[in-house]
Amino acid sequence: MRILMVCTEKLPVPPVLGGAIQTYISGILPHVSQFHDITVLGISDSSLPEQETIHGVHYVRVPGKIFEIYRENVVRYVEANKFDLIHIFNRPRLVLPIRQAAPDAKMTLSMHNDMFQPEKIDPEEATAAIAEVAYIVTVSDYIGNVIRSLYPQASPKLRTIYSGVDSERFLPGNHPKMQKIRNDIRRAHGLENKTVILFAGRLSRNKGVDKLILALPELAKKFKNLALVIVGSNWFSENDITDYVAYVRALAKRMPVPVVTTGFVPPNEIQNWFAAADLFVCTSQWQEPLARVHYEAMAAGLPIVTTARGGNPEVIFANENGLIVENPEDPSDFANKIAQILSDQSLMRRMGEKGRQLAISIYHWERVASELLEVWEQAEKTEQAVVSEEQAAGMTIEPLKEDATEQLNRPTPKADAKEKVHSKKNAAASSDKTKKGKTKKERAISMEDHQQTAKQKEAAAERTELAKSAPAPKQPQTGRHIKPFTIASGNQQTLDASPKTHLNRKLAQAKHDTKHFTIASSH
């Protein structure tokens, strides 16, 4: 199939400035491009050309960063180029404009954040967007359950595909490739003979690194030679001194143990800091969808302390690859969990080994790509949904401005046909499928003409309350999905409401099915 992957307007692809979604896309491209003709549409960046083809993947970049401008340029590009399937990343508000521009294409959606919340998308537009897409892929069960609680009709379209990590790049500090790097970093920053606790992420209140800093005095009473490294800045590629950043730095200076703040670290260097550390801590205070730093810490062989927020617990085996802080607003809870690990060197080593094992056996990009390919194959077989007048009522799709950036032309597609199994399943163009209900023109007019009503405001308040009571997430999948999967219509799982239940039956079985290997202790 000819597939268009539409990125967000925040950061460019490849992830030259970082970004979880951008890293995700780059991770799966080498695998999915073996089976399909892939074009990646994203925002422009001064360090990247407007168009290029790398390893058979076409990259097109348009002005963005402001959603409305980006949307206009995305629609103009889609209008000028034909695709069999369009996969949109984390922007449900792009679904309807793209549908108008590409009435024949199949559409799928990847959700990496809570972008279906009423304050982020009008409920009527969200309902119509759900009807238009064949499937919705989420990075955690938490995200899927939030969508399900707001829009139950989305249930049969939801599928969790956990993210991945390059375990050849993120390596334990005692790996032959990383030993010198680890020693050099520790020597340069006065961390020799220290037990290094690592935080990596944006410096913001919802990420909560101040709670970890405040846990240091209690930890210093129990353990000698501790150090904390804080990797990150206020925003990707930026080092602005916000009030919170200033607070964190001032707090760090008062601590009884050394605290190193690195500022922004380029994505191609971040693995070095993981190798230099001994323990990783995620301090998320908000309902984090599932921070990808967990995968990176596992690949680096680090035991993990994380919070019971959002999807973070879904990749943690309690007492096996990490521990979960149930009250992340309390620094003492962090101190207790960190102390539990630091006081048992054998447990610390086993947790690192288990994390590395999971990264290699489950959380790898080939598995992520394989599961996404299955979704695309299923989407190709489904009949395109038709937005009814009742669903479209109250929606407003802003008209495109005539003076937007001039129309772009897609690079020349691949000339060679794929000979692998996926290509056989994807040979038929979706334009041959017969549409039910309204004609393409009528559907486009319907979506344009219906105006926003007061119903959406009433629904917003109700759905916000529903979101707060979203069911607790189930736990991670265990491995690659080689065979096509089946999505049962309306199949909603009953989940344990206890916040302490973070284990997954499938992963629990997997841990017995895979053999452990040993990582020599670096302590």
C-alpha positions, 0 to 999 in steps of 0.5 A: 500500500501507499501509506502516509504517516502524518506527524504532529506539528511540534517536532520534526522527524527524524527526531533531531530535537528529540520527542517520544512520537518522533522517536517512535516513528523513526524506530518503526520505519526500517521495518514497516517500509519493507512492506509498504511505500511510506511517506512521512509528512511532518513539520519543517526544520532548518536542519532538514530539507523540505523533501528527501528519500532515505532508505526508501522512505519519503520525507515531506516537511511543511511549515507548522508548529502552530496547529492551524497552519500545519493543518492547512499545509497537511490538507493541501498536500493530501489533496495533491497526492493519493494514498491507500492508507493515512496514519495520523499520530496523536492529532484526532483534530486532523481526521476530518480535514484529512478525510475531506481531502482524501475521501477514498483512503483508509485511516488509522490513528495513533494516540500517545496522549489524552487528546480526546479530552473535551478541552482538547477536541469538541465532543461532536468532532471527536465522535465523527473522527472515531467513526471515520478511522478504522482503528485507534492504536494507543501506547498504553491501556491507560490511554485506551481506557480514557478514550473508552470511558469518553466514547464507548463506541470506540472500544472495538477499534482500540488496540494497545501497542506498547512502544519500543527501544533500540537495545543496541544503542541503550546498553548497560554501563558495564557493556564493553561498548559503554565502559569507557563512556561510563567512566569518562562521564563519571570522572568528568562530573565528579561521580567516581565511586558514587551510586548515581540516581538518574532522572531524564525528562522535561523539567516541569511541575507535572514531571516532578523531579523536585520530589526526588530532590527533596527525597535526598536528605532522607536517603543521605542518612542511610547511604553514603556516596550518593549522587543525583543526575538530572538530564533534561530542560524545560522543553526539547532542544531548549534551555530556558530558565523558567521559574520551575527550572530555577527552583529545581537548581536552587533546591539542588544546591541545598542538598547534602549530596551532589546533584548534576544538572545537564540541561538539554542533551541531544537525542544521540547522546542520551544513552550515555547518561543511562550507561553512567547511572545505577538506578533510574527514577521517574517522578511523574505527578500527572497521568503520564500516558507511559513515558518512553524513558522506562524502555530506555532504562530497561535497555540500559539495565537499570532498576526503575522506580516509577509512579502509579500515574497513568500508564507508567505501571504497565511495564513494571513487575513489582520487585522484578524490574522496578518498584512503584511509588503509590503517592508520588506527591510525597518525597518520603515515598520515593525515599522508601522505594529507592532505599529498598533497592539500594539496600539490596545489591542482589535485588538491584542487580536482578532488577537490572537484568530483568529490565534488560531481558524485557527490552530485548525480548518484548520492547523492541521496534520489530515487535512494534512494527509487526503489530502496527502492520497487522492493524494496517492489514485489518484496516485495509479489509474494513469498509470505510465508516460514513459519518451520519448527519446525527454525528456530524450535527454541531461540528464545525470544520474551519475552511482552509485559507486560500493563501496557505503555503503552496501545494507540495508534490510528493517525491517519486514513489518506490519503483520496486514492488515488495515481494514479502507476505504483507505485499500480497495482502496489500495489493488491492487499492482501497479506491476499489471499495464500494462506499455505503450511504452518502456519496463522497461529495455529500459527505464532505458537504455535510461535514462542512455545512453543519454548525456547532451547537450548544450540545457539545458544551453540555457533553463536555462537562459530562465526559470530563467526569467520566474520564476521571472514573476511567477503569484502571489499565490492564498490563503489557502485552508479552511479545510479537504478534506474528499472526493476524489479530481479531478485535471483538466488537464491543469487547470491554475488559473488566479491570481490577480497580485496585491501584496496587495491581500492576501485573499482567497475566500475560507478562507474568507467564512470559517471565517464566517462559524466557530465560534470564541472563546475567549482567555483571554488577558494576558496583 
